[in-house]
C-alpha cells in the first residue's frame, strides 16, 4: 500500500481526478476527514508547505507539491514527475509607481519564500533584507514595510487589485509528484507503476 500526501484545496482535487482516471474508480474524502483509505492507497490531506516534510519523514511514500515549495525547502527527495497542474509563477512585485532601484545599498523584500528570494537577489548582486511573512504579502509594500515582494502569481489579479505590478518572473511552478528515497527503494515496483500510469496522461 502506498501513502500519498496531498495539499489541501484545488491541487488535491485535480490529483484525485488523475488517480480516478488511471485506476478507474472514485476517490472522495468524507467531509472534514484528513485521511482517505482505499485497498491500494492512503491519501493524506495536509498543508501545501508540509507535503515535502511528510514525505521526507516517510509518513507518506509519495506527495504532490508545487515546484516552488520543493525549491524553497531544499529537502532530499526524489522528484518523479511534473503533473502539469497547479501552474503558477514566482514573481517579484512592486507598487505600480515604483521601480527596482539596484543602486541602493540594500532593499527590503517581504516573502514567505526566503530561500528563493535570497538566491534570486544574490544572483543579481543585490543585497536584500528578507522579511518573512506567512500571508497577505501584497500588503507589505502598500504600508511601506518593504520595497518589493516575492510571491506566487497565478493570474496577477490580486497584485493588480492592490496597486502592484509584476516586475520580474523568478521561476515557473506546477505540481510535482515526489517520493521518499527509502520508499522509492522498498516500494519501487508500486511507485513506478503509479509513475508510468500518470506519465501517460499528464
Phi, psi and omega in degrees: 000139178254139173254130186235123178271128180241145176282137181302147175105210189298321182295322177300314181297317181292324178293316179298324179291329174295316179295325177296322179295314187280336180251358175054046173206165184273139173236106183229127175285134172294154183311124177067001177283146181254354179233135176235115182254141181221171180300322185260336188225151164239123177257136177245136175260116181226172177293144181314311183296336184270346183307308182296332180290317176300318181289318180302318183271011175060023169287339173225144178280322182233161176210160174238122186208152179295142178302327179299321179292319178300313181295319181294318186282330179053049181262158185276084184230165176265119177270107189272314192200138172277118183276355178058032173234166179061039184288137178199181178230151170260120188232159169266129180237150178216167175297147184308322185275355183263156171235154180286112183266098184282355180275347178293145180297332179202148174240155178260130183233123177263136183192162167259356180251076187298314183295314181298315181296313183299314181295321182298310182288328177296321180295339178259010181057038176250124177285121182239129172269115185269126176254114183280123174235159181251352180183173182047046183300325184299337182290329188303312179289331182296322181267009174079018181280337182209167177275326185210166174234157169239120186209167176284135177234125175260301180247342183088357183298315183300317179298311182302315182297337181255018176071029179244162177226155174277124179256344182196143173258125180275314180200156171268147181224153172204173183282132180245148172272124182239160180225152171286140184297319179291318178299322182298331177276310187285333181237036188304315183299312181295318182294316181292331176294315177297316180302313183298317181293317180294319185297338178286334186250354178254000000 
